[in-house]
Amino acid sequence: MNKKVNLKEKLTLFNEYWSPRIIGRLNGQMVKLAKLKGEFVWHSHEQEDELFYVLKGQLKMELRDRTEILNEGDMFIVQRGLEHRPVAEEEVHIMLFEPDTTVNTGAVINELTVDAKEME
Amino acid sequence: MNKKVNLKEKLTLFNEYWSPRIIGRLNGQMVKLAKLKGEFVWHSHEQEDELFYVLKGQLKMELRDRTEILNEGDMFIVQRGLEHRPVAEEEVHIMLFEPDTTVNTGAVINELTVDAKEME
């Protein structure tokens, strides 16, 4: 991991939606990239806070009491326990920062549940 | 912390170099913004891995065995114990991820040592 990583370059190497790629590890946390399109599932992470940083596009972060509209350059931290549903009407690219233990669908296990894949 | 943060907007709110601002906290880690210009001090963090993500400009990350040239969109993780010296010939804007316990100058305490400041 002791070399630089260019995020745009890494984003050219995969196209699957809702399938996070691990691009770095530090302090028990993982840095991930993901491409999103469509509606995800409502879920929460009981033990993990999760950071979303929008690299491209617009992400609607639905919360039970409101929706946060996140554009390029916006960051949002979903605190542990908070129910959320990411929605991307058009393709969105994000960076994620979250603990090693994080499951993408949180306490919900369904067809969207995937293991994050390591990138070279 | 439960609201979105626009990084470019936050960067308009301060001008001091080498004076990190805290823009988020999660999982015992802090997300910071900093503006850099000039040469920092050689240092290492004994217990903390530190992530640099370049938002604007070019950062030279000097290591004892080489120099990594980091441009906009590049990320670099400095593993704990690794001596490094950030050098910015022109102004550079970065995002940092590191544990709450991180001191900016690591084990070196000198006139560059500062506490990160909280941003609203």
gemmi code that builds the backbone of each chain (N, CA, C; Angstrom):
import gemmi

chains = {
    "A": [
        ("MET", (0.828, -1.215, 0.000), (0.000, 0.000, 0.000), (0.858, 1.259, 0.000)),
        ("ASN", (2.161, 1.063, 0.061), (3.051, 2.202, 0.246), (3.401, 2.904, -1.065)),
        ("LYS", (2.361, 3.206, -1.839), (2.565, 3.954, -3.071), (1.328, 4.788, -3.348)),
        ("LYS", (1.498, 5.757, -4.230), (0.357, 6.643, -4.451), (-0.716, 5.958, -5.295)),
        ("VAL", (-1.919, 6.433, -5.136), (-3.075, 5.898, -5.841), (-3.801, 7.065, -6.483)),
        ("ASN", (-4.032, 6.968, -7.786), (-4.826, 8.002, -8.452), (-6.262, 7.522, -8.575)),
        ("LEU", (-7.173, 8.279, -7.991), (-8.550, 7.809, -7.893), (-9.229, 7.693, -9.255)),
        ("LYS", (-9.004, 8.684, -10.116), (-9.651, 8.628, -11.441), (-9.198, 7.407, -12.235)),
        ("GLU", (-7.886, 7.110, -12.126), (-7.344, 5.946, -12.830), (-8.003, 4.665, -12.303)),
        ("LYS", (-8.116, 4.557, -10.993), (-8.730, 3.358, -10.407), (-10.184, 3.212, -10.850)),
        ("LEU", (-10.836, 4.346, -11.021), (-12.250, 4.301, -11.412), (-12.446, 3.808, -12.844)),
        ("THR", (-11.384, 3.853, -13.645), (-11.515, 3.331, -15.017), (-11.437, 1.807, -15.051)),
        ("LEU", (-11.061, 1.185, -13.939), (-10.763, -0.251, -13.931), (-11.943, -1.145, -13.558)),
        ("PHE", (-13.085, -0.530, -13.265), (-14.262, -1.362, -12.977), (-15.524, -0.583, -13.337)),
        ("ASN", (-16.595, -1.334, -13.583), (-17.840, -0.675, -13.986), (-19.061, -1.129, -13.201)),
        ("GLU", (-18.916, -2.161, -12.394), (-20.076, -2.661, -11.668), (-20.587, -1.601, -10.678)),
        ("TYR", (-21.892, -1.506, -10.595), (-22.490, -0.610, -9.601), (-22.623, -1.332, -8.258)),
        ("TRP", (-22.568, -0.533, -7.196), (-22.784, -1.031, -5.824), (-21.813, -2.159, -5.460)),
        ("SER", (-20.602, -2.058, -5.957), (-19.589, -3.084, -5.704), (-18.270, -2.406, -5.316)),
        ("PRO", (-18.141, -2.029, -4.036), (-16.992, -1.219, -3.604), (-15.658, -1.918, -3.810)),
        ("ARG", (-14.671, -1.128, -4.202), (-13.289, -1.580, -4.371), (-12.436, -0.952, -3.285)),
        ("ILE", (-11.582, -1.766, -2.689), (-10.699, -1.283, -1.623), (-9.437, -0.714, -2.250)),
        ("ILE", (-9.139, 0.552, -1.964), (-7.920, 1.160, -2.521), (-6.908, 1.537, -1.442)),
        ("GLY", (-7.259, 1.328, -0.192), (-6.296, 1.628, 0.859), (-6.803, 1.159, 2.209)),
        ("ARG", (-5.856, 0.941, 3.127), (-6.180, 0.527, 4.488), (-5.316, 1.326, 5.451)),
        ("LEU", (-5.932, 1.789, 6.505), (-5.168, 2.481, 7.537), (-5.942, 2.492, 8.842)),
        ("ASN", (-5.243, 2.227, 9.928), (-5.834, 2.342, 11.268), (-7.128, 1.537, 11.421)),
        ("GLY", (-7.163, 0.351, 10.833), (-8.361, -0.481, 10.950), (-9.528, -0.022, 10.099)),
        ("GLN", (-9.257, 0.949, 9.220), (-10.288, 1.476, 8.330), (-9.935, 1.119, 6.889)),
        ("MET", (-10.929, 1.175, 6.040), (-10.677, 0.969, 4.624), (-11.122, 2.192, 3.829)),
        ("VAL", (-10.364, 2.474, 2.779), (-10.743, 3.495, 1.805), (-11.231, 2.736, 0.582)),
        ("LYS", (-12.410, 3.095, 0.099), (-13.005, 2.366, -1.015), (-13.479, 3.326, -2.082)),
        ("LEU", (-13.561, 2.821, -3.292), (-14.224, 3.540, -4.380), (-15.453, 2.749, -4.776)),
        ("ALA", (-16.490, 3.457, -5.198), (-17.667, 2.753, -5.701), (-18.359, 3.588, -6.769)),
        ("LYS", (-18.997, 2.874, -7.695), (-19.879, 3.502, -8.672), (-21.307, 3.109, -8.319)),
        ("LEU", (-22.167, 4.080, -8.311), (-23.546, 3.839, -7.894), (-24.489, 4.264, -9.003)),
        ("LYS", (-25.536, 3.504, -9.179), (-26.629, 3.953, -10.045), (-27.890, 3.216, -9.630)),
        ("GLY", (-28.957, 3.980, -9.446), (-30.210, 3.392, -9.011), (-30.421, 3.571, -7.519)),
        ("GLU", (-31.309, 2.762, -6.988), (-31.666, 2.887, -5.565), (-31.065, 1.731, -4.794)),
        ("PHE", (-30.451, 2.046, -3.670), (-29.918, 1.004, -2.807), (-31.013, 0.603, -1.818)),
        ("VAL", (-30.647, -0.171, -0.824), (-31.621, -0.640, 0.159), (-31.491, 0.199, 1.433)),
        ("TRP", (-32.592, 0.396, 2.131), (-32.534, 1.030, 3.453), (-31.747, 0.127, 4.388)),
        ("HIS", (-30.788, 0.718, 5.094), (-29.996, -0.077, 6.040), (-29.294, 0.846, 7.028)),
        ("SER", (-28.714, 0.251, 8.046), (-27.851, 0.998, 8.957), (-26.722, 0.079, 9.400)),
        ("HIS", (-25.655, 0.695, 9.908), (-24.497, -0.043, 10.409), (-24.459, 0.164, 11.919)),
        ("GLU", (-24.565, -0.909, 12.672), (-24.715, -0.743, 14.123), (-23.447, -0.247, 14.794)),
        ("GLN", (-22.291, -0.622, 14.258), (-21.020, -0.312, 14.939), (-20.118, 0.623, 14.136)),
        ("GLU", (-20.527, 1.002, 12.949), (-19.607, 1.720, 12.081), (-20.183, 3.043, 11.583)),
        ("ASP", (-19.393, 4.090, 11.724), (-19.689, 5.342, 11.034), (-19.124, 5.214, 9.619)),
        ("GLU", (-19.796, 5.867, 8.673), (-19.446, 5.668, 7.268), (-19.358, 7.033, 6.580)),
        ("LEU", (-18.234, 7.272, 5.929), (-18.055, 8.550, 5.228), (-18.255, 8.375, 3.733)),
        ("PHE", (-19.081, 9.223, 3.151), (-19.271, 9.296, 1.703), (-18.666, 10.596, 1.194)),
        ("TYR", (-17.854, 10.511, 0.153), (-17.310, 11.713, -0.487), (-17.587, 11.582, -1.985)),
        ("VAL", (-18.292, 12.559, -2.532), (-18.724, 12.462, -3.933), (-17.632, 12.979, -4.864)),
        ("LEU", (-17.170, 12.106, -5.740), (-16.137, 12.454, -6.716), (-16.750, 12.923, -8.030)),
        ("LYS", (-17.928, 12.397, -8.338), (-18.566, 12.745, -9.615), (-20.062, 12.460, -9.514)),
        ("GLY", (-20.874, 13.375, -10.035), (-22.309, 13.150, -10.060), (-23.016, 13.651, -8.820)),
        ("GLN", (-24.266, 13.251, -8.686), (-25.092, 13.686, -7.559), (-25.697, 12.485, -6.831)),
        ("LEU", (-25.462, 12.426, -5.549), (-25.983, 11.343, -4.718), (-27.060, 11.887, -3.789)),
        ("LYS", (-28.200, 11.240, -3.815), (-29.248, 11.596, -2.841), (-29.133, 10.647, -1.661)),
        ("MET", (-28.821, 11.178, -0.506), (-28.729, 10.345, 0.679), (-30.044, 10.482, 1.435)),
        ("GLU", (-30.895, 9.474, 1.263), (-32.186, 9.509, 1.947), (-32.010, 9.087, 3.398)),
        ("LEU", (-32.525, 9.914, 4.283), (-32.569, 9.592, 5.708), (-34.047, 9.530, 6.063)),
        ("ARG", (-34.370, 9.025, 7.236), (-35.796, 8.875, 7.558), (-36.492, 10.226, 7.709)),
        ("ASP", (-35.742, 11.256, 8.090), (-36.375, 12.568, 8.323), (-36.095, 13.601, 7.235)),
        ("ARG", (-35.240, 13.254, 6.263), (-34.912, 14.215, 5.215), (-34.040, 13.537, 4.158)),
        ("THR", (-33.774, 14.276, 3.086), (-32.833, 13.802, 2.070), (-31.713, 14.817, 1.928)),
        ("GLU", (-30.472, 14.341, 1.987), (-29.325, 15.221, 1.754), (-28.898, 15.055, 0.292)),
        ("ILE", (-28.802, 16.164, -0.416), (-28.356, 16.130, -1.810), (-26.854, 16.389, -1.835)),
        ("LEU", (-26.103, 15.403, -2.260), (-24.644, 15.510, -2.240), (-24.108, 15.622, -3.658)),
        ("ASN", (-23.420, 16.729, -3.916), (-22.808, 16.945, -5.223), (-21.299, 16.743, -5.141)),
        ("GLU", (-20.654, 16.822, -6.290), (-19.199, 16.665, -6.337), (-18.527, 17.584, -5.318)),
        ("GLY", (-17.634, 17.004, -4.532), (-16.923, 17.790, -3.514), (-17.627, 17.823, -2.170)),
        ("ASP", (-18.802, 17.211, -2.083), (-19.521, 17.134, -0.805), (-19.173, 15.843, -0.071)),
        ("MET", (-19.084, 15.959, 1.238), (-18.795, 14.830, 2.121), (-19.947, 14.697, 3.106)),
        ("PHE", (-20.285, 13.462, 3.436), (-21.346, 13.251, 4.430), (-20.981, 12.044, 5.280)),
        ("ILE", (-21.061, 12.204, 6.588), (-20.777, 11.097, 7.499), (-22.105, 10.555, 8.035)),
        ("VAL", (-22.353, 9.283, 7.752), (-23.538, 8.608, 8.279), (-23.128, 7.962, 9.601)),
        ("GLN", (-23.646, 8.497, 10.680), (-23.260, 7.954, 11.984), (-23.851, 6.571, 12.203)),
        ("ARG", (-23.155, 5.796, 13.015), (-23.618, 4.424, 13.291), (-25.064, 4.442, 13.778)),
        ("GLY", (-25.806, 3.487, 13.326), (-27.194, 3.368, 13.761), (-28.195, 4.152, 12.938)),
        ("LEU", (-27.707, 5.077, 12.109), (-28.623, 5.927, 11.345), (-29.066, 5.212, 10.059)),
        ("GLU", (-30.361, 5.059, 9.929), (-30.878, 4.424, 8.707), (-30.691, 5.352, 7.518)),
        ("HIS", (-30.211, 4.787, 6.417), (-29.976, 5.600, 5.220), (-30.176, 4.759, 3.973)),
        ("ARG", (-30.469, 5.455, 2.889), (-30.602, 4.797, 1.592), (-29.998, 5.700, 0.526)),
        ("PRO", (-28.869, 5.311, -0.050), (-28.277, 6.076, -1.154), (-29.069, 5.852, -2.443)),
        ("VAL", (-29.336, 6.946, -3.140), (-30.047, 6.878, -4.417), (-29.277, 7.708, -5.441)),
        ("ALA", (-28.977, 7.104, -6.589), (-28.249, 7.793, -7.661), (-29.095, 7.722, -8.921)),
        ("GLU", (-29.694, 8.841, -9.286), (-30.540, 8.827, -10.494), (-29.670, 8.637, -11.734)),
        ("GLU", (-28.518, 9.286, -11.730), (-27.510, 9.051, -12.768), (-26.277, 8.459, -12.091)),
        ("GLU", (-25.313, 7.992, -12.878), (-24.123, 7.379, -12.300), (-23.381, 8.344, -11.368)),
        ("VAL", (-22.982, 7.819, -10.239), (-22.237, 8.593, -9.241), (-20.967, 7.824, -8.878)),
        ("HIS", (-19.875, 8.568, -8.685), (-18.627, 7.968, -8.205), (-18.340, 8.510, -6.809)),
        ("ILE", (-18.039, 7.615, -5.902), (-17.777, 8.050, -4.527), (-16.520, 7.390, -3.955)),
        ("MET", (-15.982, 8.072, -2.967), (-14.975, 7.484, -2.095), (-15.669, 7.220, -0.767)),
        ("LEU", (-15.353, 6.077, -0.168), (-15.907, 5.689, 1.130), (-14.766, 5.502, 2.112)),
        ("PHE", (-15.045, 5.807, 3.348), (-14.053, 5.601, 4.396), (-14.816, 4.975, 5.546)),
        ("GLU", (-14.462, 3.750, 5.915), (-15.236, 3.046, 6.933), (-14.404, 1.915, 7.523)),
        ("PRO", (-14.794, 1.387, 8.690), (-14.012, 0.324, 9.318), (-13.987, -0.955, 8.482)),
        ("ASP", (-12.935, -1.744, 8.717), (-12.749, -3.020, 8.027), (-13.962, -3.934, 8.139)),
        ("THR", (-14.696, -3.779, 9.236), (-15.806, -4.689, 9.534), (-17.104, -4.350, 8.804)),
        ("THR", (-17.128, -3.262, 8.049), (-18.389, -2.778, 7.479), (-18.930, -3.697, 6.376)),
        ("VAL", (-20.189, -4.067, 6.499), (-20.910, -4.786, 5.435), (-21.723, -3.751, 4.659)),
        ("ASN", (-21.673, -3.810, 3.332), (-22.259, -2.713, 2.543), (-23.743, -2.491, 2.817)),
        ("THR", (-24.455, -3.562, 3.101), (-25.896, -3.415, 3.364), (-26.206, -3.395, 4.868)),
        ("GLY", (-25.167, -3.253, 5.699), (-25.384, -3.150, 7.140), (-26.033, -4.406, 7.687)),
        ("ALA", (-27.066, -4.205, 8.490), (-27.738, -5.334, 9.133), (-28.683, -6.080, 8.187)),
        ("VAL", (-28.882, -5.525, 7.000), (-29.737, -6.171, 6.000), (-28.857, -7.059, 5.120)),
        ("ILE", (-29.214, -8.320, 4.986), (-28.468, -9.187, 4.074), (-29.415, -9.579, 2.948)),
        ("ASN", (-29.079, -9.154, 1.728), (-29.941, -9.496, 0.598), (-29.108, -9.594, -0.675)),
        ("GLU", (-29.743, -9.509, -1.816), (-29.008, -9.717, -3.069), (-28.013, -8.596, -3.359)),
        ("LEU", (-28.119, -7.494, -2.646), (-27.169, -6.390, -2.823), (-25.934, -6.528, -1.929)),
        ("THR", (-25.964, -7.484, -1.014), (-24.839, -7.664, -0.102), (-23.640, -8.233, -0.858)),
        ("VAL", (-22.517, -7.502, -0.820), (-21.300, -7.991, -1.475), (-20.091, -7.700, -0.590)),
        ("ASP", (-19.069, -8.502, -0.753), (-17.784, -8.196, -0.138), (-17.079, -7.158, -1.002)),
        ("ALA", (-16.447, -6.189, -0.362), (-15.623, -5.252, -1.105), (-14.437, -6.002, -1.707)),
        ("LYS", (-14.074, -5.627, -2.929), (-12.967, -6.296, -3.620), (-11.691, -5.470, -3.504)),
        ("GLU", (-10.605, -6.173, -3.308), (-9.295, -5.512, -3.230), (-8.864, -5.110, -4.634)),
        ("MET", (-8.305, -3.920, -4.785), (-7.715, -3.514, -6.072), (-6.203, -3.579, -5.948)),
        ("GLU", (-5.549, -3.859, -7.044), (-4.073, -3.814, -7.050), (-3.609, -2.378, -6.988)),
    ],
    "B": [
        ("MET", (-22.364, 17.044, 13.483), (-21.655, 16.507, 12.313), (-22.602, 15.889, 11.300)),
        ("ASN", (-23.869, 15.815, 11.673), (-24.800, 15.075, 10.842), (-25.356, 15.916, 9.695)),
        ("LYS", (-24.466, 16.558, 8.965), (-24.884, 17.329, 7.795), (-23.755, 17.313, 6.785)),
        ("LYS", (-24.094, 17.648, 5.556), (-23.060, 17.560, 4.525), (-22.058, 18.701, 4.666)),
        ("VAL", (-20.874, 18.450, 4.158), (-19.779, 19.412, 4.202), (-19.245, 19.546, 2.787)),
        ("ASN", (-19.177, 20.776, 2.290), (-18.556, 20.988, 0.986), (-17.110, 21.420, 1.178)),
        ("LEU", (-16.198, 20.638, 0.637), (-14.777, 20.859, 0.927), (-14.277, 22.192, 0.365)),
        ("LYS", (-14.684, 22.517, -0.854), (-14.214, 23.786, -1.442), (-14.685, 24.985, -0.624)),
        ("GLU", (-15.916, 24.902, -0.147), (-16.446, 25.993, 0.675), (-15.637, 26.128, 1.962)),
        ("LYS", (-15.362, 25.013, 2.598), (-14.580, 25.056, 3.848), (-13.195, 25.644, 3.606)),
        ("LEU", (-12.639, 25.345, 2.430), (-11.282, 25.833, 2.132), (-11.232, 27.350, 1.953)),
        ("THR", (-12.388, 27.976, 1.706), (-12.394, 29.445, 1.589), (-12.351, 30.119, 2.956)),
        ("LEU", (-12.524, 29.350, 4.024), (-12.713, 29.939, 5.358), (-11.430, 30.079, 6.171)),
        ("PHE", (-10.318, 29.638, 5.602), (-9.055, 29.844, 6.324), (-7.911, 29.930, 5.318)),
        ("ASN", (-6.827, 30.562, 5.741), (-5.692, 30.741, 4.835), (-4.360, 30.332, 5.420)),
        ("GLU", (-4.302, 30.041, 6.694), (-3.013, 29.686, 7.301), (-2.489, 28.385, 6.702)),
        ("TYR", (-1.178, 28.346, 6.501), (-0.539, 27.121, 6.035), (-0.184, 26.237, 7.226)),
        ("TRP", (-0.165, 24.934, 6.968), (0.267, 23.944, 7.971), (-0.568, 24.023, 9.239)),
        ("SER", (-1.846, 24.323, 9.092), (-2.728, 24.465, 10.253), (-4.038, 23.723, 9.975)),
        ("PRO", (-4.033, 22.402, 10.189), (-5.180, 21.578, 9.781), (-6.475, 21.958, 10.484)),
        ("ARG", (-7.553, 21.881, 9.725), (-8.904, 22.128, 10.242), (-9.676, 20.808, 10.245)),
        ("ILE", (-10.381, 20.555, 11.327), (-11.162, 19.322, 11.452), (-12.536, 19.541, 10.835)),
        ("ILE", (-12.899, 18.696, 9.856), (-14.214, 18.849, 9.222), (-15.111, 17.649, 9.469)),
        ("GLY", (-14.596, 16.635, 10.133), (-15.444, 15.478, 10.432), (-14.738, 14.514, 11.356)),
        ("ARG", (-15.535, 13.716, 12.057), (-15.007, 12.699, 12.966), (-15.808, 11.424, 12.762)),
        ("LEU", (-15.099, 10.316, 12.716), (-15.783, 9.026, 12.626), (-14.853, 7.919, 13.078)),
        ("ASN", (-15.395, 6.993, 13.836), (-14.650, 5.781, 14.232), (-13.283, 6.098, 14.858)),
        ("GLY", (-13.226, 7.141, 15.656), (-11.962, 7.482, 16.307), (-10.955, 8.146, 15.385)),
        ("GLN", (-11.406, 8.492, 14.189), (-10.544, 9.146, 13.210), (-11.052, 10.570, 12.975)),
        ("MET", (-10.172, 11.389, 12.430), (-10.580, 12.730, 12.055), (-10.346, 12.954, 10.569)),
        ("VAL", (-11.239, 13.723, 9.976), (-11.073, 14.189, 8.604), (-10.680, 15.657, 8.709)),
        ("LYS", (-9.599, 16.016, 8.039), (-9.100, 17.381, 8.149), (-8.842, 17.957, 6.768)),
        ("LEU", (-8.860, 19.270, 6.703), (-8.400, 19.987, 5.522), (-7.168, 20.793, 5.913)),
        ("ALA", (-6.242, 20.945, 4.982), (-5.089, 21.795, 5.247), (-4.615, 22.454, 3.962)),
        ("LYS", (-4.040, 23.637, 4.130), (-3.338, 24.320, 3.047), (-1.847, 24.273, 3.382)),
        ("LEU", (-1.060, 23.922, 2.395), (0.370, 23.760, 2.613), (1.126, 24.648, 1.644)),
        ("LYS", (2.205, 25.210, 2.109), (3.147, 25.895, 1.216), (4.491, 25.934, 1.908)),
        ("GLY", (5.518, 25.524, 1.160), (6.866, 25.490, 1.722), (7.233, 24.083, 2.153)),
        ("GLU", (8.240, 24.009, 2.997), (8.766, 22.710, 3.438), (8.348, 22.458, 4.875)),
        ("PHE", (7.856, 21.275, 5.131), (7.528, 20.913, 6.507), (8.754, 20.285, 7.151)),
        ("VAL", (8.592, 19.690, 8.309), (9.707, 19.098, 9.032), (9.679, 17.575, 8.824)),
        ("TRP", (10.834, 16.951, 8.801), (10.888, 15.492, 8.788), (10.290, 14.971, 10.089)),
        ("HIS", (9.375, 13.995, 9.966), (8.776, 13.430, 11.184), (8.134, 12.091, 10.855)),
        ("SER", (7.727, 11.387, 11.908), (6.929, 10.170, 11.715), (5.941, 10.069, 12.866)),
        ("HIS", (4.913, 9.261, 12.649), (3.881, 9.038, 13.670), (4.011, 7.586, 14.119)),
        ("GLU", (4.304, 7.387, 15.381), (4.614, 6.027, 15.824), (3.400, 5.106, 15.816)),
        ("GLN", (2.218, 5.660, 16.064), (1.032, 4.824, 16.235), (-0.033, 5.062, 15.172)),
        ("GLU", (0.205, 6.009, 14.283), (-0.884, 6.408, 13.392), (-0.488, 6.337, 11.922)),
        ("ASP", (-1.324, 5.681, 11.139), (-1.220, 5.784, 9.687), (-1.946, 7.071, 9.281)),
        ("GLU", (-1.447, 7.690, 8.213), (-1.963, 9.014, 7.842), (-2.237, 9.037, 6.340)),
        ("LEU", (-3.446, 9.431, 5.982), (-3.800, 9.491, 4.564), (-3.775, 10.936, 4.068)),
        ("PHE", (-3.101, 11.158, 2.953), (-3.098, 12.450, 2.266), (-3.871, 12.290, 0.953)),
        ("TYR", (-4.794, 13.197, 0.703), (-5.499, 13.210, -0.582), (-5.411, 14.642, -1.134)),
        ("VAL", (-4.840, 14.765, -2.333), (-4.591, 16.095, -2.879), (-5.830, 16.625, -3.599)),
        ("LEU", (-6.323, 17.766, -3.131), (-7.496, 18.404, -3.723), (-7.091, 19.433, -4.774)),
        ("LYS", (-5.924, 20.034, -4.588), (-5.464, 21.086, -5.513), (-3.958, 21.235, -5.396)),
        ("GLY", (-3.290, 21.355, -6.537), (-1.851, 21.591, -6.528), (-1.040, 20.314, -6.546)),
        ("GLN", (0.239, 20.473, -6.271), (1.156, 19.327, -6.304), (1.945, 19.249, -4.995)),
        ("LEU", (1.867, 18.083, -4.371), (2.569, 17.859, -3.109), (3.705, 16.873, -3.345)),
        ("LYS", (4.905, 17.265, -2.904), (6.028, 16.326, -2.951), (6.136, 15.678, -1.582)),
        ("MET", (5.941, 14.379, -1.549), (6.062, 13.662, -0.283), (7.446, 13.039, -0.249)),
        ("GLU", (8.337, 13.679, 0.472), (9.691, 13.147, 0.574), (9.723, 12.018, 1.586)),
        ("LEU", (10.277, 10.895, 1.149), (10.530, 9.758, 2.038), (12.044, 9.575, 2.064)),
        ("ARG", (12.552, 8.775, 2.964), (14.013, 8.658, 3.065), (14.614, 8.008, 1.822)),
        ("ASP", (13.836, 7.152, 1.143), (14.394, 6.450, -0.025), (13.892, 6.963, -1.363)),
        ("ARG", (12.948, 7.917, -1.346), (12.437, 8.424, -2.615), (11.480, 9.590, -2.339)),
        ("THR", (11.024, 10.204, -3.438), (10.011, 11.254, -3.322), (8.804, 10.857, -4.153)),
        ("GLU", (7.627, 10.908, -3.548), (6.386, 10.650, -4.291), (5.786, 11.997, -4.702)),
        ("ILE", (5.526, 12.148, -5.986), (4.917, 13.382, -6.493), (3.408, 13.171, -6.539)),
        ("LEU", (2.687, 13.909, -5.748), (1.237, 13.727, -5.649), (0.525, 14.909, -6.280)),
        ("ASN", (-0.266, 14.619, -7.301), (-1.052, 15.650, -7.958), (-2.523, 15.538, -7.559)),
        ("GLU", (-3.309, 16.478, -8.019), (-4.746, 16.490, -7.727), (-5.356, 15.127, -8.038)),
        ("GLY", (-6.092, 14.588, -7.085), (-6.728, 13.289, -7.275), (-5.866, 12.119, -6.834)),
        ("ASP", (-4.649, 12.411, -6.375), (-3.778, 11.344, -5.869), (-3.932, 11.211, -4.353)),
        ("MET", (-3.871, 9.976, -3.903), (-3.954, 9.651, -2.483), (-2.686, 8.915, -2.087)),
        ("PHE", (-2.205, 9.163, -0.887), (-1.017, 8.457, -0.404), (-1.178, 8.177, 1.086)),
        ("ILE", (-0.930, 6.932, 1.479), (-1.019, 6.566, 2.895), (0.397, 6.428, 3.446)),
        ("VAL", (0.696, 7.239, 4.423), (1.986, 7.147, 5.116), (1.788, 6.208, 6.304)),
        ("GLN", (2.413, 5.043, 6.219), (2.229, 4.072, 7.303), (2.933, 4.521, 8.572)),
        ("ARG", (2.405, 4.053, 9.698), (3.005, 4.433, 10.980), (4.506, 4.115, 10.982)),
        ("GLY", (5.272, 5.003, 11.576), (6.707, 4.776, 11.692), (7.527, 5.254, 10.507)),
        ("LEU", (6.867, 5.559, 9.389), (7.606, 5.957, 8.183), (7.938, 7.452, 8.233)),
        ("GLU", (9.209, 7.760, 8.149), (9.612, 9.164, 8.149), (9.210, 9.818, 6.833)),
        ("HIS", (8.671, 11.011, 6.945), (8.232, 11.721, 5.745), (8.343, 13.223, 5.958)),
        ("ARG", (8.431, 13.918, 4.835), (8.450, 15.382, 4.871), (7.659, 15.907, 3.688)),
        ("PRO", (6.495, 16.503, 3.929), (5.710, 17.108, 2.845), (6.341, 18.432, 2.411)),
        ("VAL", (6.435, 18.614, 1.100), (6.987, 19.846, 0.534), (6.026, 20.350, -0.546)),
        ("ALA", (5.654, 21.617, -0.444), (4.740, 22.217, -1.424), (5.416, 23.453, -2.001)),
        ("GLU", (5.874, 23.334, -3.233), (6.552, 24.499, -3.820), (5.558, 25.625, -4.071)),
        ("GLU", (4.359, 25.241, -4.511), (3.261, 26.203, -4.610), (2.163, 25.743, -3.653)),
        ("GLU", (1.165, 26.578, -3.451), (0.104, 26.236, -2.495), (-0.586, 24.924, -2.876)),
        ("VAL", (-0.804, 24.100, -1.880), (-1.470, 22.812, -2.064), (-2.625, 22.714, -1.061)),
        ("HIS", (-3.726, 22.133, -1.522), (-4.859, 21.865, -0.623), (-5.014, 20.358, -0.484)),
        ("ILE", (-5.135, 19.896, 0.738), (-5.254, 18.456, 0.964), (-6.366, 18.125, 1.947)),
        ("MET", (-6.825, 16.899, 1.817), (-7.681, 16.285, 2.835), (-6.825, 15.252, 3.556)),
        ("LEU", (-6.973, 15.159, 4.859), (-6.243, 14.196, 5.681), (-7.234, 13.297, 6.413)),
        ("PHE", (-6.891, 12.025, 6.543), (-7.628, 11.105, 7.434), (-6.616, 10.548, 8.405)),
        ("GLU", (-6.860, 10.675, 9.664), (-5.909, 10.130, 10.635), (-6.577, 10.009, 11.998)),
        ("PRO", (-5.993, 9.230, 12.896), (-6.634, 9.043, 14.199), (-6.686, 10.335, 15.012)),
        ("ASP", (-7.611, 10.369, 15.935), (-7.797, 11.528, 16.823), (-6.511, 11.919, 17.533)),
        ("THR", (-5.656, 10.935, 17.768), (-4.453, 11.142, 18.576), (-3.278, 11.754, 17.811)),
        ("THR", (-3.452, 11.970, 16.500), (-2.313, 12.379, 15.671), (-1.846, 13.800, 15.976)),
        ("VAL", (-0.557, 13.960, 16.196), (0.075, 15.276, 16.303), (0.694, 15.591, 14.949)),
        ("ASN", (0.489, 16.809, 14.458), (0.892, 17.099, 13.062), (2.373, 16.873, 12.788)),
        ("THR", (3.207, 17.119, 13.782), (4.649, 16.934, 13.582), (5.152, 15.614, 14.163)),
        ("GLY", (4.230, 14.714, 14.491), (4.606, 13.390, 14.980), (5.400, 13.487, 16.272)),
        ("ALA", (6.517, 12.756, 16.298), (7.343, 12.712, 17.510), (8.209, 13.959, 17.660)),
        ("VAL", (8.230, 14.803, 16.637), (8.999, 16.054, 16.704), (8.083, 17.151, 17.230)),
        ("ILE", (8.509, 17.843, 18.250), (7.733, 18.986, 18.734), (8.564, 20.241, 18.500)),
        ("ASN", (8.034, 21.122, 17.643), (8.782, 22.356, 17.376), (7.797, 23.477, 17.053)),
        ("GLU", (8.276, 24.513, 16.415), (7.403, 25.678, 16.175), (6.305, 25.386, 15.158)),
        ("LEU", (6.414, 24.262, 14.460), (5.364, 23.881, 13.507), (4.263, 23.040, 14.158)),
        ("THR", (4.472, 22.626, 15.389), (3.486, 21.784, 16.073), (2.249, 22.614, 16.426)),
        ("VAL", (1.100, 22.183, 15.928), (-0.153, 22.900, 16.244), (-1.264, 21.880, 16.489)),
        ("ASP", (-2.225, 22.295, 17.282), (-3.446, 21.506, 17.412), (-4.327, 21.783, 16.206)),
        ("ALA", (-4.949, 20.739, 15.686), (-5.924, 20.952, 14.616), (-7.112, 21.722, 15.194)),
        ("LYS", (-7.660, 22.626, 14.380), (-8.789, 23.448, 14.840), (-10.097, 22.887, 14.303)),
        ("GLU", (-11.092, 22.933, 15.154), (-12.425, 22.473, 14.749), (-13.076, 23.524, 13.849)),
        ("MET", (-13.745, 23.102, 12.796), (-14.521, 24.040, 11.971), (-15.999, 23.836, 12.267)),
        ("GLU", (-16.749, 24.900, 12.135), (-18.204, 24.786, 12.299), (-18.809, 24.082, 11.093)),
    ],
}
model = gemmi.Model(1)
for chain_id, residues in chains.items():
    chain = gemmi.Chain(chain_id)
    for i, (resn, *xyz) in enumerate(residues, 1):
        res = gemmi.Residue()
        res.name, res.seqid = resn, gemmi.SeqId(i, " ")
        for name, pos in zip(("N", "CA", "C"), xyz):
            atom = gemmi.Atom()
            atom.name, atom.element = name, gemmi.Element(name[0])
            atom.pos, atom.b_iso = gemmi.Position(*pos), 0.0
            res.add_atom(atom)
        chain.add_residue(res)
    model.add_chain(chain)
structure = gemmi.Structure()
structure.add_model(model)
structure.setup_entities()
